[in-house]
């Protein structure tokens, strides 16, 4: 059971997601799939920083991801 109503989630511009595989991430909300109970949006991915095959000044990029409503910890 999610602690936020669908109306509250629809009004959110940003959410904090807690997921076992990704940890805690801050996501800019782009789309709400109400029927599937999924929130979609942009997260900053810096997992490739400091890799030997990436430019020295690379600091990450936005990735489009989706998570179930049950992963929402807080909303803005």
QUISUL-V55638 format. One record per residue. RES is the residue in one letter. OMEGA is omega in whole degrees, -180 to 180 (* if undefined). D_LAST is the distance of its C-alpha to the last C-alpha in whole Angstrom. Layout:
# QUISUL-V55638
res:RES omega:OMEGA d_last:D_LAST
res:RES omega:OMEGA d_last:D_LAST
This chain:
# QUISUL-V55638
res:X omega:-179 d_last:19
res:X omega:-178 d_last:16
res:X omega:179 d_last:14
res:X omega:177 d_last:12
res:X omega:179 d_last:14
res:X omega:179 d_last:14
res:X omega:178 d_last:13
res:X omega:179 d_last:9
res:X omega:179 d_last:9
res:X omega:-180 d_last:11
res:X omega:-176 d_last:9
res:X omega:174 d_last:5
res:X omega:180 d_last:6
res:X omega:177 d_last:5
res:X omega:172 d_last:6
res:X omega:-177 d_last:8
res:X omega:172 d_last:12
res:X omega:-176 d_last:15
res:X omega:-177 d_last:18
res:X omega:-177 d_last:22
res:X omega:-174 d_last:23
res:X omega:-177 d_last:20
res:X omega:180 d_last:19
res:X omega:-179 d_last:15
res:X omega:178 d_last:13
res:X omega:-174 d_last:10
res:X omega:173 d_last:10
res:X omega:-175 d_last:10
res:X omega:177 d_last:10
res:X omega:-175 d_last:13
res:X omega:176 d_last:15
res:X omega:174 d_last:15
res:X omega:-172 d_last:18
res:X omega:-177 d_last:18
res:X omega:-179 d_last:22
res:X omega:-177 d_last:21
res:X omega:-179 d_last:18
res:X omega:174 d_last:17
res:X omega:-180 d_last:14
res:X omega:178 d_last:15
res:X omega:-176 d_last:14
res:X omega:174 d_last:15
res:X omega:179 d_last:15
res:X omega:-178 d_last:17
res:X omega:177 d_last:20
res:X omega:-177 d_last:23
res:X omega:-180 d_last:25
res:X omega:179 d_last:28
res:X omega:177 d_last:28
res:X omega:174 d_last:31
res:X omega:-176 d_last:33
res:X omega:-176 d_last:37
res:X omega:180 d_last:36
res:X omega:177 d_last:33
res:X omega:-177 d_last:34
res:X omega:-178 d_last:34
res:X omega:179 d_last:31
res:X omega:-178 d_last:29
res:X omega:177 d_last:25
res:X omega:180 d_last:23
res:X omega:178 d_last:22
res:X omega:175 d_last:19
res:X omega:177 d_last:20
res:X omega:-177 d_last:19
res:X omega:176 d_last:18
res:X omega:-179 d_last:17
res:X omega:175 d_last:16
res:X omega:179 d_last:17
res:X omega:-177 d_last:14
res:X omega:179 d_last:16
res:X omega:-178 d_last:15
res:X omega:178 d_last:11
res:X omega:178 d_last:11
res:X omega:-180 d_last:7
res:X omega:175 d_last:4
res:X omega:* d_last:0
